[in-house]
Amino acid sequence: MRRSSADLGFVHRFRPGKGSKLTLLLLHGTGGNEEDLITLGTALAPDASLLSPRGKVIENGMPRFFRRLAEGVFDVEDLKFRSKELADFVKAASVRYGFESKSVVLVGYSNGANIAAGMLLAGSLLPASQGQVMDGAEKCTRPAELL
């Protein structure tokens, strides 16, 4: 497992795959970090590469991927900005680590699932699969605002 930090803009973990072309983008929930979904990623696709960034927004001392205005109320402008920022990170990581950005599968929990949805809605990243683990996910009441 390789660890990197500011060189690509996100603290993250990357584990190269074992023959699979898939890369799982593992996106933690509020208060999580780049370690949280490694075990899940390994269970979902043992041979896939794993890319797991830490959210850069801090709310009450806890990392997340984008701001919210209140519990369950997204800061839509920040979500748009952070979705593009995260997609740019994935593209840079694909060059650094040698995987195809179009072979990325998004796996997110809660806030991580929300930013994955934001990336898909905004067209920031077109992954291999649009399935997401969304257990406990917050609700976006006006997804059209992301377009």
C-alpha positions in Angstrom: 0.0 0.0 0.0 1.4 3.4 -0.9 0.6 6.6 1.0 1.0 10.0 -0.4 -0.1 13.5 0.6 -0.1 16.9 -0.9 1.7 16.0 -4.1 -1.7 15.2 -5.7 -3.7 17.5 -3.6 -5.3 14.9 -1.3 -4.0 12.8 1.5 -4.8 9.3 0.2 -3.9 5.6 0.0 -3.3 3.7 -3.2 -3.0 0.0 -3.5 -2.1 -1.4 -6.9 -4.3 -4.2 -8.3 -3.3 -7.7 -9.1 -4.2 -8.1 -12.8 -7.6 -6.3 -12.7 -8.1 -3.2 -14.8 -10.6 -1.9 -12.3 -9.8 0.8 -9.7 -12.2 1.4 -6.8 -12.4 5.0 -5.7 -13.2 4.6 -2.0 -15.0 7.7 -0.5 -15.5 7.7 3.3 -18.3 9.3 5.3 -18.1 12.3 7.6 -15.5 11.8 10.2 -13.8 9.0 8.3 -10.5 8.9 6.5 -8.5 7.2 3.8 -8.2 4.0 5.8 -12.0 3.4 6.5 -13.1 1.6 3.3 -9.9 -0.3 2.4 -11.3 -3.5 3.9 -14.6 -3.1 2.1 -12.8 -2.4 -1.2 -10.7 -5.5 -0.8 -13.8 -7.6 -0.1 -15.7 -6.1 -3.1 -12.9 -6.6 -5.6 -9.8 -8.3 -4.2 -7.7 -7.9 -7.4 -8.7 -4.3 -8.2 -6.5 -1.2 -7.4 -7.8 0.9 -4.5 -7.6 4.7 -4.4 -8.9 6.2 -1.2 -8.6 10.0 -0.6 -9.4 11.8 2.7 -12.0 14.6 2.4 -10.4 18.1 2.7 -13.3 19.9 4.4 -13.3 19.9 8.2 -16.6 20.1 10.0 -16.5 20.0 13.8 -13.0 18.5 13.6 -14.2 15.7 11.2 -13.1 15.3 7.5 -15.7 15.3 4.8 -15.7 15.9 1.1 -17.8 19.1 0.8 -19.5 21.6 3.1 -23.1 21.7 4.2 -25.1 24.6 5.4 -26.9 22.6 8.0 -27.6 19.0 8.8 -28.9 17.5 5.6 -28.5 20.8 3.6 -25.8 20.8 1.0 -23.7 23.8 0.1 -24.4 23.2 -3.6 -21.7 25.5 -4.9 -19.1 23.8 -2.7 -20.3 20.4 -3.8 -19.8 21.5 -7.5 -16.3 22.8 -6.7 -15.3 19.8 -4.7 -16.7 17.3 -7.2 -14.5 18.8 -9.9 -11.5 19.0 -7.5 -11.9 15.3 -6.7 -12.3 14.3 -10.3 -9.1 16.2 -11.1 -7.4 14.3 -8.3 -8.5 11.0 -9.8 -7.2 12.0 -13.2 -3.9 13.0 -11.8 -3.7 9.8 -9.7 -4.4 7.7 -12.8 -1.3 9.2 -14.5 0.8 8.8 -11.4 -0.2 5.2 -10.6 -0.9 4.0 -14.1 -4.6 3.1 -14.1 -7.3 4.2 -16.6 -9.6 6.9 -15.1 -12.5 5.4 -17.2 -12.0 2.1 -15.3 -12.9 3.6 -11.9 -15.7 2.3 -9.9 -17.1 4.7 -7.3 -17.8 3.3 -3.8 -19.0 5.8 -1.2 -20.5 5.9 2.2 -22.7 8.8 3.4 -20.9 12.0 2.5 -18.6 10.0 0.2 -21.7 8.6 -1.7 -23.0 12.1 -2.0 -19.9 13.5 -3.6 -19.8 10.4 -5.9 -23.3 11.3 -7.0 -22.3 14.9 -7.4 -19.4 13.8 -9.7 -21.7 11.7 -11.8 -24.4 14.4 -12.0 -21.9 17.1 -13.0 -20.2 14.8 -15.5 -16.9 15.4 -13.7 -15.8 11.8 -13.9 -17.3 9.1 -16.1 -16.5 5.8 -14.2 -16.8 2.2 -15.3 -19.7 1.7 -12.9 -22.2 4.0 -11.4 -23.1 1.7 -8.4 -22.6 3.2 -5.0 -22.8 2.0 -1.4 -25.2 4.6 0.0 -26.1 3.2 3.4 -27.0 6.2 5.6 -26.5 8.6 2.7 -27.8 12.2 3.1 -30.5 13.3 0.6 -29.9 15.9 -2.1 -33.3 17.6 -2.5 -32.5 19.4 -5.7 -29.9 17.4 -7.8 -30.7 19.6 -10.9 -28.7 22.4 -9.2 -25.6 20.3 -9.8 -25.9 20.4 -13.5 
